[in-house]
Each structure stands twice: as C-alpha cells, then as structure tokens.
Amino acid sequence: MSFVVEHRASDAPCVESVMHGRTVGDGLTIRPAESHWHLVVTRYHGQTRALVVGPLTAAGQLAYGGDAEILWIKFRLGAFMPHLPLTRLRDTETELPGATGQKFWLKSSTWQLPDFENADTFVSRLMREGVLTWDPLISAALQHQAVGISPRTVRHRFLQATGLSQNQIYQLSRAQRAEQLLRQGVSILDTVAEAGYADQPHLTRALRQWIGFTPAELQRTLTAR
C-alpha cells in the first residue's frame, strides 16, 4: 500500500487512536469492515475536506490518489455525536460543510480543524461543548459485565452509540482474530477451531465479508513476504 503513516494512542477517553499519513502514489486497496467511526481530514490538490466515516459492515475496495495528506481520528465504541445518528452514517462518508485550510462547520458552529498533535484537545472540546458524548454501557457489555437493564434497551443503546448491533461487533472482532491467527502462520483448520467457527466454509464466508480476503489469500500473503 502506498501510504506513509504515523500512528499513536490517545489520552482522550473517547479516542481509540490517531493516525496521520500521506499517499505516495495512486492505488487501489481492500478496506476491511470497521466497527469504529472516524473523523477524517484530507488535503489533496489544494482542497481540504472534513469527513465523518461511519462504521463499515463489509469489506470493499478503496481507491486513492497520490500526494494526499490524511488525518484519521478513530473513536472508541460508545462515543457518538447525538445530532449525527450513527445508524444513518453506517457504510457512508459524510462530508462536513465549510472546510477550508483551517476550519470546518459542525453543529451550527465553526471549529478549528484538528491536526496530529492537538487531536486529543480537539476531542475534549467536543465533549465539553456537548457535541460528542459517551455511553459507558457499551464497553461494559462488550466485556460481558452485568449492565442491569433489559436486552431490548441494550440493543437500542448499541445502535445509538455505535450504529451496529452487539452481534455485528462480535462477528467482526472474531473475523479480525481469525485474520490475525492466519497471518501468524496458524493453519486454516486450527484457526477454525481457535476462532470458534463451525467449519472452513463458515470461516471463509466471514473473512470474505469482514476482511475482504479468503483464508487461502491471507496465507498466500504470508508466504509472499
């Protein structure tokens, strides 16, 4: 992939990670499914764009141009903006209006565009201003802690705070675990057992949907190194 990327963890409680990168050539890549949503800032050929990229329920192809500068802020599961329902943002990229070299428009206000260094400060301000909020039930439920509310309410809260069902998040996490095992050289049959799939066709269908590759294709990338 023709990307040069810098990656760091975040001190902000609602942020999973921050990445900054540049494309060094035109290309086409497989973009896997993603349970987290992102705020993305791109600069390409003198044009600045601010995008909210929603959770992705299937892998797909992503085309990109060379010499683009990109900032990704990846939010933790449970962080969301109530005025932009994640169920509507699922499988979409929503451009935020008014983006210039320095500012963009969000929830009836002008905001300074974040950068790699100040992304945490930017997110903290979003929370203070009530633009971004956090539902602690999500992480508790994903850690199998008792949450003391009805399953129906849990389902509603997951859709509101993540745009996905708890089962979709689990299925993607399992596929990511299987991908990791295969890339580590674990056999397909052992991966089926360790990741909890019924059989090899079940694993193949899941990886094709969520990751964009079959088990055999992932193994070939390992042997090609």
N, C-alpha and C positions, 0 to 999 in steps of 0.2 A: 504494500500500500504506500502511495506517495505522500505520506504525512510525516512531518517532524513535530512531535508532540511533547509538551511539558505537562506533568501531572502532579497534583498534590492533594493531600487530605485537607479537610476543613475544620476549623474550630467552631463554626456556626452549627448549632444543633439541628437545623433543618437541611443541611447540605451534606451530601454524600461525598462529593469530590468536585474539584475544579480542574479543568484542562484548558490549555492554550496551545494552539498549533498553527501550522502553515502547510498548505499543499505545495508540493514542488513539481507537480505535473498533473495533466488531465488524467482521469482514470475512472474506473468503474469497480465497485466493491460490493460484497454482500454485507448488508447491515442486519444484524440479528434482531430478534424481538427484544423489547426492553420494557421492564415494569416501572421504571422511574421516568419522570418527565424532566425536561431540561429547559433552561433559558439559554438561548444561543445568540451570540452576536457575531456577525460575519462582516468582513470588509473585503470587497472584491471589485477590482477595476474602478476604484473611487466611489463605490456605492456601499453604504452601511445599512445593514438590516438587523433588527432585533426580532427574534422568533421564540415562540413557545412551542416546543416539540413535545407532543403528548406521548403517553405510553404506547408502545407498538405491540400488537398482538400476533404478528407474524414477521418472519424474516423477509427481506426484499433486497432489490438492487439499489445502490446509491451511486449516482454519477456526480463527479465533482470536477471543477476547473482548477487549473494551476495558479499558484501565487495568490491564494485566498488566505486571509488571516481569520481564525475562528476561535472564539471563546465558548466553552461549554460549562455551565453550572448545573450539576446533576443533583437533584433534590432527593432527600430521603423519603421513603414510603411513609405517608402520613402528613407530609407537608403539601399544602394546596392553597390556591387563591380562590376564595368563595365566589368572586364575581366572574371567574372563568372556569366553569364546571369541567372537571377532567373527563367526565363521560362524553362531553362534546369535543374535547381535544384529542380523544383517543384516535390513534392512527392518522393524525393530521399534523401539519406545521402551520401555526397561526402567526402571521406577521403582525407585530405591534406597530401602530402608526407613528409617524413623525420622527423616525430615526434619522439622525444626522451624524456628523462625525463625533458628536459629544453627548447627545441627548435623545430620549425617546418618550413616548406618551403611554402611560399606564394608569388605569382607573382615574381618569379625569385630572391627572397631574403630570407634570414634566419631571422626568428622572434623568440623572446623570448616568450615562452608560457605564456599567462596571468594567473593570479590567482584571487581569490575573491576580494582581496584588490586593485590590480592595474589594474583591467579590464578597468576602465574609461581612465586611462593614455594610455593603450594599444590601445583603440579605437581612442583616439585623435591622436595618432601617425599614425594610418592607414589613417586618414583623411589628415593629413599634408603631407604624402607621396603620396597621390592621389590614394591609393588602395581602399578606401571607399569614397563614395560621397553621396550626399543628394539632393533629389528633393522636394522642398517646395510645389510644386503644389499638391502633394498627400494629405498632411494634410489640405490644403485649400479646395480641392474638397470634402474631407470627411466631412468637416464642412459646406458644402453647400455654400461656398463663391464663388463669381464670379471669374473665372480664365481668361477670355478674350481670349480663344483660342477655336478652333473647337472641337466638340465631338470626332472626329476621332483622333486628336492629344492627347486629354485627354486619350483615350483608349490606345494609343501607350505608353504614359508615364506611365500609371498604370502597364501595362505588363512589361515594362522595369524596373521600380523601385520596384515592389512588386512581380512580377511573376504571379499575379492574375488580374482578371477584377475587376472593381469597384463593379459590381453586386455580384460577389463571396464574396468579403469582406463584403458587406452589408448582404448577406444571412447568413454568419457565425456569424456576430455580432448579428443579430436578433435571431438566434438559441441560442447563449450564453445568451442573455437576457431572452429568454423563460426558459432556464435551471435554471437561477438564480431565476426566479419567482417560478418555481416549487419547488426548494429546500427551498424556503422561506415559503412554505405551501400554495401558491396560487393554486386554483383549476385548473384543466385542461381547462375547458371552459373559465374561466376568463383569463387564460394565452393565449388562442387562441385570445381573443379579445385584450388584452393589448399588445401583441407582433405583432399583425397585420396579423395573419394567416386567411385563408379563412374558415377553419373548423378543426376539430380534426384530420382527416386523413392527412391534409396538415402539421399540426404541427408534427405529428408522423413521417412522411417521412423526414422532415427537421432535427428533432432531431436524428433520426437513422443515417442519413448521416453525419451530422456535429459533433454531440456529442458522438454518439455511444450507446445511450440508448433511449428507448421509454419514453413517459411521465409517463406511469404506473411504469416503472422500477425506474425512478427518484423519484417518490412518495414513492415507497417501501423502498428506501434507507433512506428517511426521517423518516418513521415510525420505521425503524430498529435501529435508534440511541438510 
